[in-house]
Amino acid sequence: MPQGDRIPTTAITQDRPANIALRFFALIPGLLLLAAVGYAGKFIEHSIAVYTKANHITFPNIEYVLWAIVIGLIIANTTGVPRIFEAGVATYEFWLKAGIVLLGSRFLLGDVLHLGGISLLLVAIALTLSLTLMHLIGRAFKLKPKLTSLLAIGSAICGVSAIIAAKPAIDADDEDASYAIAAILALGAISLFTFPLIGHSLHLSDKAYGPWAGLAVDNTAEATAAGVLYSDAAGKVAVLAKTTRNALIGFVVLAYAIYWASRGQAHAVGNKAVFLWRKFPKFVLGFLFISLLATLAFFTKPQLTSLANLSRWAFLLTFAGVGLRTNLRELGKQGWRPFVVGPIGEVFIALVTLGLVYGVDRYLYL
């Protein structure tokens, strides 16, 4: 490029703050929509509680979580979410991770290590069964091998996040990833409504239901919501069990990457330690760090209360985003086979993990 045609570096430097500002302002409409939907859920929950109490009506308490998701679903599947809101709504995963990190303030490290160790054993059993079963069912329904791998990884670890992490690692097609994500999202939406109903019908305790939701529901957002819908205590345990699952994502994706590379159908893995660190969910470390500070009494009681409230507000935005990002029409366009393989495997895993939780119930406590 001739000297006269070069763009001065000072101009580029000056443009960066402007670009950052534009990106920030682009998030505001969607963030306001998340807050409005989440607050509407809280308002409906509070209004129903006040009305039923004032009129001496016996009515089950329906948590704001469900109302926020339902409101989001209605908007997404009727009017749709205009493009101006999309960037801000897409931040719901950030708020999920922030909420989980802040939730660490409600755990002492001893509780994390105790429940985390038990959860790790249950996760290992559930993960092995899930991977094996998904591959067997995928072959029976003649799904493409890499689609089966993505479904297996998504159902065994952390849903959509695991599928997104695994797609480039095994060189899967966009279409395969789309099918797998659609199937996992559909199952997550169903889990939100069925798990609390099943838990109540079986009269599960919080310490039994929480691990079950954390072990059997795929996406972190849906697992958290399914736990909170049952009770606040169950939600805490569900997050911890789910976080234990999430921590294994790097190892599982690495194993699949090596397998497909050995067959000449994926890029070879270079530095395995770097690969694991890149795939490892960093918010897990944040959760443990905040838990360590709480254990060392770094926070005062008012500060712990504030952190807990911030966690709830972060989850409020998360649950609103779950509804707003779920397009039921698009899910229905993805074909029927993944939606048959997924539920068969999920029902089996849900039953197995329920049995496992029953078996170790007396060791689980908060």
N, C-alpha and C positions, 0 to 999 in steps of 0.2 A: 504494500500500500504506500503510495507517495506520502511524503512528509506532510503536505498540505491537507491530505484526506484523513489523517489520523484524528481519532476522537480524543481530546485531552483527558487524561486520567482524572483531573480535578472535576470535570463534568460528570464522569461516571460516579465518582465518590459522592458528588452532590445529589445525584439521582437516587442513590441507595436509600437515604432517609425518606425521600418522597415515595419510593416503591413500598417501603415498609409501612408507611402511613396509609397508603392506598389499600394494602392488603388488610391492615387492621380495620379500616373503615368498612371494607367489604364484609367483614365478619359480623358487624354490629346488627344488621337486620335479622340474620339467622339466630344470633344469640338472644336478641329480644323475643323472637318467636319461641325459642326453647324455654325462656323464662316465663313467657305468657302461658304456654301450654302446661308447664310444670306447676305454676301458681294456680292455674285453673283446676288442676287435679287436687291440689291442697284445699282450695276453696270448696270444691264439691264434697270432699271428704268431711271437712269441718261443718259445712252446712247441713249435711245429712245427719251427722252426729248430734248437732244442736237440736235439729227438728225432732228426731226420734226420741231424744231424751226429754225434751219439753212436752211431748205428747205421749210419753210413756209407751212408746212403740219398741218392740223387740226386733232389732234389725242387725244383721252381722256387719261388723265394721269392715268396709272395703277401703283398703289403703290407697293413698294418693298415687302410689306407683301404678296401680291398675288404671286409675282414671286418666293419668297423664299419658299412658300408652294408648288407651282407647281413643282419647281425643286426638292424639297424633295420627293414629291409624285412620280415623274418620277424615281428617284433613288430607292425608296423603292419598287416600283412595276415593276422594270425591273431587274436590277442587284441585288437588295436587299442590305441591310445594313450588311456588314460583322461583325462577332462577336466582333472583336477588337474595333469597334466603338460604340457598344451598350451601354456600361456603360456611356460614355460621352454624347451620344445622350439622354439618359434617364434623364439627368439633366435639360431638357428643362422646366420641371415644377418648378424647383427651380428658374430658370431665370424669369419665369412668375411671381412668387411671389415677387422676388426682384424688378422686373420692376414696379409692382403695388405699392410696398412700396415707391420706389423712386418717383413714380408719385404723391404721396402725396405732394411733394414740389410745385406742380403747382396748388394746391387748398388752398384757405384760409378756415379756419375752419368754418366760417359763411356760405360759399358756400356749404361745406360738410353737415352741419346741415340742411340747407334749402332744398337742393336737396335730401339729404339722407332721410329727413322726408317724402317728397312727394314720393320718390322711395319706402319707406317702406310701405306706403299705397297701392301703385300699386302692390308691391310684394305680400302683403297679399291677395289682390284680385286675382292676377294671380296664386298664390300658391294654394289657395283654389280650384279654378276652375281646375287647372292642376291635382291636386291629385284626385279630384272627377271624372273628365273625364277619366283619365287613368285607374282607377279602373272599371268604367262602361264599357269601351271598352275592357279591359282585360277580364272581365267576358263574354262579348259578343263573344269574340274570343276564349274563354275557355283556356286562359293561366293559368299556375300554379299560385296560389295566391301569393307566395313569389316572383316569377318573375314579376308579376304585381306590387307588392310593390316596387321592385327595379326600375322598369321603371318609376313609379310614383315619387319616390324620386329623381331619376336622372333628370327627366324632370322639376320637380318643383324647385329644388335647384341649384346644380352645376355639373350636369352631372356625369362623371366618378368618380370624387372625392367623391361625395355623395354616389354613389353605393358602392365604396370601403369601405367607413365608415359604411354603413348600413349592408353590408354582414355579418360580424361577430356579429353585434348587434341583427340581427333577425335570425341568424343561417341558412342563405340561402346556397344552394348548389353552388359549383363552377360553374356548368353548367349554373345555373340561372344567376349568376353574369356575366359569359362570354357572354350569350345572351344579357343581358341588356346593358353591356358595348359596344358590337358590334353595337347594334341598336343606342345608343346615339352617338357613334363615326361617324356612317354613316350620321346621321342627322346633326351633327356638320359640317361635310365636305360639305354637301349640303347647309347649311346655309351660309357658307363663300361666296358662289357664288350667291345665290339667294337674300339675304337680301340687299346688296348694289344695285343690279339691281332694286329691288322693290322700295327701297328708292328713287333712282334717277327718276324712272318712275312716282312716286307720288309727286316728287319735295318736299320731306320732308326737313325741316330745320335741322341743326345739333342738335339743342336742342330737336327736336322731334325724329329724327332717333336714336340718342345715347341712350336714355332710352329704346326705343323699342328693340334695339339690346341687351342691357343689361338685359332686362326682358324676352325676348323670346328665345335667344340662350342659350343652356344648358351649355356646357363646358366653363370655364373661358377663356381659350386660344382662342377658336373660337369666343366667344363674343367680346373679345378685338380686335381680328383681323378683325371681321366684322365691328366694329366701326371705326378702323383706316383706313380700306379700303375706307370708306365713306369720312372721313376727320379727321384731327388731333383733332379738337374740338369735333366731334362726338365720337371719340375714348375715350376722357377723360370722357365724360358723361356716355358712355357705361360701362367703368370700374367702375365708382362710383355706377351705378345702379346694376351691377353684384355683386359688393362687398357687397351691401346691402342684396342681395339674399343669398350670401355665409354665411353671419353672422347668418342665421337662421338654418344652417345645424344641429347643435347640438340639437336644440329643436325638429326638425322634426324626426331625427333619434331616439331620446329618446322616442318620442310618439309611433313610430313603434315598438321599442324594448319592451316597456311596453305592447303594444297590443298583440304581438306574445308571450310574456312571459305569459300573462293572459290566453292564449289558450294552454299553456303547450308545445309550439313549439319553445321556445327560452329561454336563460338563464335569470333569474330575474335580474333586475337592482338594484345594491346596493346603493351606494352613488350617488345621481342624480347630485349633484353639481360637483363632480369629473368627472362624465360621460360627462357632458356638456363642462367642461374645456378641456377634452381630445379631444373632437370632434370639438371644436371651431377652426376656421382657424386663426392661430396666425398672419398671415400677415396682416389681417384686422387691428389689433392693431398697427402694424408697420406703415401702411398707415396713420392712425389717428395721431400717434405720430409725423411723419414727417410733416403732415399738421399743427399740433399745432405749431411746431417750425417755419414753414413758416409764420404762422399767427403772431407770436411774433417777426417777423423780425430777427430771429436768423441767417438766411443766408443772405449773400450779394448777389447782382444781379448776379455777375459772378459765385458764388457758385450755385445759383438757375439754371443758364444756364447749368452748369456742371452736376448737378443732373438730369436735364431733358434729357440731352444727354446720360447719363448713363442708364436712363430708356429706351430710344429708343434702345440702344445697347442690353439691356437685352431682350427686346421684339423681337429684330432681331433674337437672338438665339432661343427664344421661337417658333417663327413662322417657322423657319427652322426645329425645332424638331417636330412640328405638322405634317408636310409633311413626314418627315423621319419615323415617328412612325405609319403612317396610311397605313396598308396593305389591299388593296381593295379585294384581293383574299380571305383573311381570313374572312373579313366581310361577303362575299357572302356565306360562308359555314355554317353560324349560323342558317339557317332556315328562313322561310318567315314571320311567324306570328308576331314576335316582330317588324319586319320592316314595317308591316302594321299598327299595333297598335300605334307605335311611331309617324309616319308621320300624322296620323289622329289627334292625340292629339296635336302634334306640330303646325299643320296648324290652328287648332282651337285657341290655345293659342296665336299664332302669330297675328291672326285677332283680338282677344279680346284685347290684349295688345296694338295693333296699335290703336284701338278705344279709349282705356283709355288714351294713350299718346296724341291723338288729343284733348281729352276732357280737359286735364290739361296743354296743350301746353303753355299757356300764363303765367303759374307759373314756368316754367322751364327755367332757364337761368344760364349762367356762368359769 
